Amino acid sequence: MIGVSTNDTQLFVVGYASDGTPINPVIFLTLPFAYTINTIEIYGGDISNNSIPGMIESFDVEIFGPNGTFSDSFASLTKFGPGVNANGDLVNTRATLAGSKLDGVPAFTVVLSNFAPGTFNWVSITEIKLDGDLYTANPIPEPSTIGLAALALGAGIALRLRK
């Protein structure tokens, strides 16, 4: 569980253990249906006396979906509020997938990894929000389209019977 409020944050260590072992948290987000993801928002926690929230500088995204596996790195992140950390920096981070290798790629699972913190070796996350659209491989026609097709078929049969 990530967190249940802006003050209930989880801290993830990023970097290396004392024995040199790399530490890299990986977060798996499983979706109930396939979605094309437009943005990923990572909320850092509205903790004004802490300098860690909002310090995510980059991260990788991997998408597993009906069309295969795709990945991209995101370093051009948008910081947003309303909260600020002890340094006065905005505490939330947004990655926009438009224009990336993941633009329009349907996802059943989204994996976030390779977090690069800007301060210390910590990443603070209270919530992760994926914004996107339900993916349909073969769109179902609108009822009006079906009605027009039926009308055209009926007119075609009527004309044929008159001859």
C-alpha positions in Angstrom: 0.0 0.0 0.0 1.4 3.4 -0.9 -0.4 5.8 1.4 -3.9 6.9 2.3 -3.4 10.6 2.8 -0.9 13.4 1.8 0.8 13.0 5.2 1.0 9.1 5.0 4.0 8.8 2.7 6.2 5.8 1.9 9.9 6.5 1.6 11.9 4.4 -0.9 15.6 4.1 -0.7 17.4 4.6 -4.1 21.1 4.0 -4.6 23.4 1.5 -3.1 23.6 -0.5 0.2 26.7 -0.3 2.3 28.0 -3.5 0.6 27.6 -1.9 -2.9 24.3 -3.8 -3.7 22.1 -1.5 -5.9 18.8 -0.6 -4.4 16.1 0.3 -7.0 12.4 0.2 -6.1 10.1 -1.1 -8.7 6.3 -0.3 -8.6 3.9 -2.5 -10.5 0.4 -1.0 -11.3 -2.1 -3.5 -12.6 -5.1 -2.2 -14.5 -8.5 -4.0 -14.7 -8.7 -3.3 -18.5 -6.4 -2.0 -21.2 -5.9 1.7 -21.1 -3.8 4.2 -23.1 -2.1 6.2 -20.4 -1.8 10.0 -21.0 -0.1 11.1 -17.8 1.4 9.6 -14.7 1.3 11.7 -11.5 3.3 10.8 -8.5 2.3 12.6 -5.3 5.1 13.2 -2.9 3.2 14.3 0.2 2.2 17.7 1.5 4.9 17.8 4.2 6.3 21.3 4.5 8.9 20.4 7.1 10.6 17.7 4.9 12.8 18.3 1.9 12.4 14.8 0.3 8.8 15.1 -1.2 8.9 16.3 -4.8 12.5 15.5 -5.4 12.0 12.9 -8.2 14.1 14.0 -11.1 13.5 11.1 -13.5 12.1 7.6 -13.7 11.5 4.8 -16.2 8.1 3.5 -17.4 7.5 0.1 -18.9 4.1 -0.9 -20.3 2.9 -4.4 -20.7 -0.2 -4.6 -23.0 -2.0 -6.5 -25.8 0.5 -5.1 -28.3 3.6 -6.1 -26.4 6.1 -4.5 -24.0 7.3 -0.9 -24.5 9.5 1.3 -22.3 10.7 4.9 -22.1 12.6 7.2 -19.6 11.1 10.4 -18.3 13.3 13.2 -17.2 11.3 16.2 -18.4 8.9 16.1 -15.5 6.4 18.8 -14.5 6.3 19.7 -10.8 3.0 20.8 -9.4 1.4 21.6 -6.1 -0.4 22.8 -4.1 2.0 21.7 -1.4 5.7 22.5 -1.1 8.5 20.8 0.8 11.0 22.4 3.3 13.0 23.8 0.3 9.9 25.5 -1.1 9.8 23.1 -4.1 6.5 21.7 -5.4 6.0 18.1 -4.0 4.2 16.4 -6.9 5.6 15.1 -10.2 3.8 14.6 -13.6 5.1 12.7 -16.6 3.2 13.3 -19.9 3.4 10.4 -22.3 2.3 12.4 -25.4 5.1 12.5 -27.8 7.0 9.6 -26.1 7.5 6.0 -27.2 4.5 5.2 -25.0 2.1 7.6 -26.6 -1.1 5.7 -27.4 0.3 2.3 -26.3 -2.4 0.2 -24.5 -1.4 -1.1 -21.1 -2.6 -3.8 -18.8 0.4 -3.2 -16.4 2.5 -0.2 -15.8 5.9 -0.5 -14.2 7.7 2.4 -12.6 11.5 2.0 -11.9 14.9 3.6 -11.9 13.8 6.6 -9.8 16.4 9.3 -9.6 16.0 11.4 -6.5 17.2 15.0 -6.4 18.0 15.1 -2.7 19.6 12.4 -0.6 18.8 8.8 -1.7 15.1 8.8 -0.9 11.9 9.0 -3.0 8.7 10.0 -1.2 5.4 8.7 -2.7 1.9 9.0 -1.2 -0.1 8.2 -4.3 0.2 7.4 -8.0 -2.4 8.5 -10.4 -2.7 7.2 -14.0 -4.8 9.3 -16.4 -5.9 7.7 -19.6 -8.6 6.3 -21.9 -10.1 2.8 -22.1 -8.5 1.0 -25.0 -10.7 -0.9 -27.5 -9.0 -2.8 -30.3 -12.1 -3.1 -32.4 -14.4 -0.2 -31.5 -18.1 -1.1 -31.2 -20.1 1.0 -33.7 -22.5 3.6 -32.3 -26.2 2.7 -32.4 -26.8 5.5 -35.0 -24.1 3.9 -37.3 -25.8 0.5 -37.0 -29.2 2.2 -37.8 -27.9 3.9 -40.9 -26.3 0.6 -42.1 -29.7 -1.2 -41.6 -31.5 1.6 -43.4 -29.1 1.4 -46.4 -29.4 -2.4 -46.5 -33.2 -2.2 -46.4 -33.3 0.5 -49.1 -31.0 -1.7 -51.3 -33.2 -4.7 -50.9 -36.4 -2.7 -51.6 -34.8 -1.3 -54.8 -33.8 -4.7 -55.9 -37.3 -6.2 -55.3 -38.9 -3.4 -57.4 -36.9 -4.4 -60.5 
